């Protein structure tokens, strides 16, 4: 009798454990959104259950979620990198690049590659003469155990304002300007989190120093 009871209890425990394991990737309303994400639940399944807006501003993957691709379920997260202070843009050269979500990764690479060239002899060009510039710093950055950070594009910077800052996430300095990686010719777009600027990036100058926003893409 005791042996039979032991076998039955073992089967029940094993069965429950197995079912729990199989159910991990199904959305569980009794867990937090981040716990569901950590369990590998698909982003779009979570969004279907509670709405996309409920994911914005949540801390995940080293940053705060500010954009979800509704086609493939990939996430964009952002953070500030305030510990290094304000940094220079780098070399001055003519470049017009992307302003859409996700363009920041390619933009950052383009600007780092552009700095490797001799820009002293191009029209209106200028050599910064150092690797201590924002795009090289972020391209080499290892932060929160990740090394795939980039400077966000214009659209991303504006979404960070709307979907993270306006949700009350702290750490974004309203008294400074932040670089974006979007550029028109010789003029870069910069971003302010001061509400007086209405959450819109605007054309600035490559001269001077600004603060750093970092972003990364998380693909499930």
Buried (B, 14 or more C-beta within 10 A) or exposed (E): EEEEEEEEEEEEEEEEEEEEEEEEEEBBEEBEBBEBBEBEBBBBEBBEBEEBEEBBBBBBBBBBBBBBBEEEBBBBBBBBBBEEEBBBBBBBBBBEBBBEBBBBBBBBBBBBEBBEEEBEEEEEBBBBEEEEBBBBBBBEBEBBEBEBBBBBBBBBBBBBBBBBBBEEBEEBBEEBBBBBBBBBEBBBBBBBBBEEBEBEBBEBEBEEBBBBBBBBBBEE
